[in-house]
Amino acid sequence: NIEVDMNVMGDNYAQAVDIAFASKQAPDVLQIDDFETYVKKGYITPINDYMSAEMKQTFKDVIIDHKNEIDGKIYTLPNTGQTWRLIYNEDLFKQAGITSPPKTLDEMVQDAKKITDMGKAQGIYGFASPMKGASGFGRPANTVAPASVTTGVDGYNYVTGQFDFSMYKDIAQAMRQMMTDGSMLPGVESLDIDPLRAQFAQGKIGMYFNHSGEPGVYKDQFPTKINWAAAPPPTKDGKITGAVQVIGGSYIGISADSPNKDAAWKFMNYVYSTDLQTKYYEDGYGVSLIPTVLKNAKKPTIPGIAGFLPRKYDALYPANPMSATDSQVEGSKWTDEFIKYILTGGDLNQIVTDLNTRYNAGLKQARDSG
């Protein structure tokens, strides 16, 4: 007998959360999109005492420090995660005489050109990325680089504890070459992800990088008749020797100000229940991060999902200091610099050196400030 009023917000979510807590109007349950900040500000409640022994056992292998817990206090649990792939139009590949998705970045560049040469007269191009925002480079970069560089994501090297943006040189050069070749969809500099998806659904784009939410998108949001699939990310040498990051970890938590914490936990417990999580996964709406669900559920059959199912090279990464560092960095952000290079060219080595210098200075400031 708990009634749930659900509000969905897009833009300015972070500001909306701050305003809600400042005005004592915070919801009982909220999505956790900035875990460490929410904990530091005292927005969310630890749930250790609410969790049953069985629930703790279910989630013990996927609770990540600084994504789900801090100092032994658990605030949120993972539910689904995004596996990242190269998404491609099988029909266009066939029409261009390409028999399989590219395994190397050079093949990706060549395939994009073949598709463009074949279909440009009909407005068909080989590759696209939503470069209106940071994700236009972040999506391909953090899909390709971790597959062949075993040391980090977001430009952060987990072994050295420093930023090293040279991990993105190969994918940046490949994207710049596709731009130079004319294989990139015109107007990508002002393209968002949904307009890109709409163009892909209409058969106008050969390839792009994105995550396991796409099967649901092409089933419900942009229904399509094209044949499409997801493939492992191409790498420089065609081998995956690293681990492709699975985006996930935090989901929902209980407001520290909630007067209804027990009811909020009952709802949260329902959302995280094995039955609901299993159905969500089996219906193809997301790839589960919960081992018991993956072990016991039927494989989803929604079109396109097969290529996104977890493989041995998919991995949850530890938290990294990018969010804390980014606000300390003077000058333009790393994604902006790489997007500018892709669109207009430049000295890539100089760009990487400058980013490393500025981001490691910002990292030092972030560490010095705690």
C-alpha positions in Angstrom: 0.0 0.0 0.0 2.8 2.4 -0.9 1.9 4.9 -3.7 4.8 6.1 -5.7 4.9 9.5 -7.5 7.7 9.3 -10.1 9.2 12.5 -11.7 11.6 12.2 -14.6 14.1 15.0 -15.2 16.5 15.5 -18.0 18.5 18.7 -18.1 19.8 20.5 -14.9 19.2 17.4 -12.7 22.1 18.3 -10.5 20.8 21.8 -9.8 17.3 20.4 -9.3 18.6 18.1 -6.6 20.5 20.9 -4.8 17.4 23.1 -4.9 15.2 20.3 -3.6 17.4 19.7 -0.6 18.0 23.4 0.1 14.2 24.0 0.2 13.5 20.9 2.2 11.4 19.4 -0.7 13.7 16.5 -1.6 12.0 13.3 -2.8 12.1 10.2 -0.6 14.0 8.3 -3.3 16.3 9.8 -5.9 18.6 8.8 -8.7 22.3 8.9 -7.7 24.1 10.5 -10.6 27.0 12.1 -8.5 27.6 9.6 -5.7 30.5 11.2 -3.8 29.0 14.6 -3.9 25.7 13.4 -2.6 27.4 11.6 0.2 29.6 14.5 1.1 26.6 16.9 1.1 24.6 14.4 3.4 21.9 13.9 0.8 21.5 10.1 1.1 21.1 7.5 3.8 23.2 4.4 4.4 21.2 1.2 3.8 23.4 -1.4 5.5 20.9 -1.9 8.3 18.0 -2.2 5.9 19.6 -4.9 3.8 19.0 -8.6 4.6 21.8 -11.0 4.8 20.6 -12.6 1.6 20.6 -9.2 -0.2 24.1 -8.5 1.0 25.2 -11.8 -0.4 23.5 -11.1 -3.7 25.3 -7.8 -4.2 28.7 -8.5 -2.5 30.7 -8.9 -5.7 29.4 -5.8 -7.4 29.5 -3.2 -4.7 32.3 -0.8 -5.6 34.1 1.6 -3.3 33.2 5.3 -4.0 30.4 4.1 -6.4 28.2 2.3 -3.9 29.9 2.7 -0.6 32.3 4.9 1.3 34.0 3.9 4.6 31.9 0.7 4.7 28.6 2.5 4.5 26.5 1.3 1.5 24.2 4.0 0.0 23.1 2.6 -3.4 23.3 -0.6 -5.3 24.0 -1.4 -9.0 21.1 -2.7 -11.1 21.8 -2.5 -14.8 24.9 -1.4 -16.7 25.8 -0.2 -20.1 28.0 -2.5 -22.3 29.6 -0.5 -25.1 30.0 -1.6 -28.7 30.4 -0.6 -32.3 26.8 -0.4 -33.7 26.5 -1.0 -37.4 24.0 -1.3 -40.2 24.2 -4.8 -41.7 22.3 -3.8 -44.8 24.7 -1.0 -45.7 27.7 -3.3 -45.0 26.3 -5.8 -47.4 25.5 -3.3 -50.1 29.1 -1.9 -49.8 30.6 -5.4 -50.2 31.8 -5.6 -46.5 31.4 -9.1 -45.1 32.0 -8.4 -41.4 32.3 -5.5 -38.9 35.8 -4.0 -38.6 38.3 -5.5 -36.1 40.9 -2.8 -36.5 40.6 1.0 -36.6 42.1 1.0 -40.1 39.4 -1.3 -41.3 36.8 0.9 -39.7 38.1 3.9 -41.6 38.2 1.9 -44.8 34.7 0.6 -44.3 33.3 4.0 -43.5 34.7 5.3 -46.8 33.3 2.3 -48.8 29.8 2.9 -47.4 30.0 6.6 -48.1 31.2 6.1 -51.7 28.4 3.6 -52.2 25.6 5.7 -50.7 26.5 9.4 -50.5 24.1 10.2 -53.4 21.3 8.9 -51.2 22.5 10.8 -48.1 24.2 7.7 -46.6 27.5 8.1 -44.7 29.8 5.6 -43.1 30.2 7.0 -39.6 28.7 9.5 -37.1 29.1 10.6 -33.5 27.1 13.2 -31.5 29.7 15.8 -31.3 27.5 18.6 -30.1 28.5 17.5 -26.6 31.4 15.9 -24.8 30.1 12.4 -25.5 30.8 12.8 -29.2 34.3 11.8 -28.4 33.8 10.3 -25.0 31.6 7.5 -26.3 34.0 6.1 -29.0 37.1 7.0 -26.9 36.1 5.1 -23.8 34.9 2.2 -25.9 38.0 1.7 -28.0 40.8 2.7 -25.7 40.1 0.4 -22.7 39.8 -2.6 -25.2 43.4 -2.3 -26.0 44.9 -0.3 -23.1 44.6 -2.2 -19.9 45.4 0.7 -17.7 42.5 3.1 -17.6 39.5 5.1 -18.7 38.6 8.8 -18.8 42.2 9.5 -19.5 43.2 8.3 -16.1 45.9 5.6 -15.7 45.1 3.4 -12.7 48.7 2.1 -12.6 50.5 5.4 -12.4 47.8 7.4 -10.7 48.1 10.1 -13.3 46.2 11.3 -16.4 47.6 10.2 -19.7 45.5 11.1 -22.7 47.8 9.4 -25.1 45.5 6.4 -24.7 43.1 8.2 -27.1 45.5 9.0 -29.9 44.5 6.0 -32.1 40.8 6.5 -32.0 41.2 10.3 -32.4 43.4 9.8 -35.5 40.8 7.3 -37.0 38.0 9.8 -36.4 40.0 12.6 -37.9 40.7 10.5 -41.0 37.0 9.7 -41.5 36.3 13.4 -41.3 39.1 14.2 -43.8 37.8 11.4 -46.1 34.3 12.8 -46.0 33.0 9.6 -44.4 31.5 11.4 -41.4 27.8 12.4 -41.5 27.7 16.2 -42.4 26.7 18.3 -39.4 28.1 16.1 -36.7 29.5 19.1 -34.8 25.8 20.0 -33.9 24.5 16.5 -33.6 22.9 15.1 -30.5 22.5 11.3 -29.8 18.7 11.1 -30.5 18.9 12.8 -33.9 21.8 10.5 -34.7 19.6 7.5 -33.7 16.8 8.8 -35.9 19.2 9.0 -38.9 20.6 5.5 -38.2 17.0 4.1 -37.9 16.3 5.5 -41.4 19.4 3.7 -42.8 21.6 6.8 -43.3 24.5 5.9 -41.0 26.9 3.0 -41.3 28.4 2.9 -37.9 28.6 4.6 -34.5 29.5 3.8 -30.9 27.0 3.5 -28.1 25.6 1.3 -25.4 23.2 -1.5 -24.6 20.2 0.8 -24.3 19.9 0.8 -28.1 17.8 -2.3 -28.6 15.0 -0.7 -26.5 15.5 2.6 -28.5 15.0 0.9 -31.8 12.1 -1.1 -30.5 10.1 1.7 -29.0 11.6 5.2 -29.6 12.8 5.0 -33.2 11.2 1.8 -34.6 13.3 0.6 -37.6 13.1 -1.9 -40.3 16.9 -2.0 -41.0 19.0 -4.9 -40.0 21.6 -3.8 -37.4 23.9 -5.4 -34.9 26.5 -4.6 -32.3 30.1 -5.7 -32.5 33.2 -5.7 -30.3 35.1 -2.4 -30.6 37.9 -2.3 -33.2 41.4 -1.7 -31.9 44.7 -0.7 -33.5 45.8 -4.3 -34.0 42.5 -6.1 -34.0 43.0 -7.7 -30.6 41.1 -7.0 -27.4 43.7 -7.3 -24.7 42.1 -4.8 -22.2 38.7 -4.6 -20.7 35.8 -2.6 -22.1 34.3 -0.5 -19.3 30.8 -1.3 -18.2 29.1 2.0 -17.2 27.1 1.4 -14.0 27.3 1.1 -10.3 25.1 3.7 -8.7 21.3 3.8 -9.2 18.9 5.0 -6.6 19.1 6.0 -2.9 17.0 7.2 0.0 17.0 10.8 0.9 18.6 11.6 4.3 15.7 14.1 4.9 12.9 11.6 4.1 10.2 11.2 6.8 9.2 7.9 5.1 12.5 6.0 5.1 10.9 2.6 5.9 8.4 3.0 3.0 11.2 4.3 0.8 13.2 1.2 1.6 10.3 -1.1 0.7 10.1 0.6 -2.7 13.8 0.4 -3.2 13.9 -3.2 -2.1 11.1 -3.9 -4.7 13.1 -2.2 -7.5 16.2 -4.2 -6.6 14.3 -7.5 -6.3 15.5 -10.4 -8.3 12.1 -11.0 -9.9 11.9 -7.4 -11.2 15.5 -7.2 -12.2 15.2 -10.6 -14.0 12.2 -9.5 -16.0 13.8 -6.2 -16.9 16.8 -8.0 -18.2 14.9 -10.8 -20.0 12.7 -8.1 -21.8 15.9 -6.5 -23.1 15.6 -3.1 -21.4 19.1 -3.3 -19.9 22.0 -5.6 -19.2 22.0 -6.7 -15.6 25.1 -6.3 -13.3 23.7 -8.7 -10.8 25.4 -12.1 -11.0 22.4 -14.1 -9.8 20.2 -12.5 -12.5 22.8 -13.2 -15.3 23.2 -16.7 -14.1 19.5 -17.7 -13.8 17.6 -15.5 -16.3 16.8 -16.4 -19.8 18.8 -14.5 -22.5 16.8 -11.6 -23.8 15.6 -11.9 -27.4 14.8 -8.3 -28.3 16.4 -7.5 -31.8 20.0 -6.3 -31.5 20.6 -7.3 -27.8 22.8 -10.3 -28.6 25.9 -8.3 -29.4 25.6 -6.4 -26.1 25.4 -9.4 -23.7 28.3 -9.4 -21.3 31.6 -11.0 -22.4 34.8 -11.8 -20.8 36.3 -8.5 -21.8 33.6 -6.4 -20.2 34.5 -5.1 -16.7 33.4 -2.8 -14.0 36.2 -0.3 -13.3 37.0 1.3 -9.9 36.0 4.9 -9.4 38.5 7.4 -10.8 39.1 11.1 -9.9 37.9 12.6 -13.2 34.8 14.3 -11.7 36.8 15.8 -8.9 39.6 16.9 -11.2 37.6 18.3 -14.1 36.3 21.2 -12.0 39.9 22.1 -11.1 41.3 22.2 -14.6 42.0 25.5 -16.2 41.2 25.9 -19.9 39.2 23.7 -22.2 38.1 20.2 -21.3 39.7 17.1 -22.8 36.7 16.1 -24.9 36.5 19.6 -26.4 40.2 19.4 -27.4 39.8 16.1 -29.1 36.6 17.1 -30.9 38.2 20.2 -32.2 41.1 18.1 -33.5 38.7 15.7 -35.2 36.8 18.5 -36.9 39.7 20.9 -37.8 43.0 19.0 -37.3 46.0 20.1 -35.4 49.1 18.8 -33.6 47.8 15.7 -31.7 51.0 15.2 -29.7 50.9 18.8 -28.6 47.2 18.4 -27.6 48.0 15.3 -25.5 50.9 17.0 -23.8 48.9 20.0 -22.9 46.0 18.0 -21.6 48.3 15.8 -19.5 50.0 18.9 -18.0 46.7 20.7 -17.1 44.8 17.6 -15.9 47.6 16.4 -13.7 47.9 19.9 -12.2 44.1 19.8 -11.5 44.5 16.3 -10.0 47.1 17.6 -7.6 44.9 20.4 -6.6 42.0 18.0 -6.1 44.1 15.7 -3.9 45.6 18.6 -1.9 42.1 19.8 -1.1 41.1 16.3 0.1 
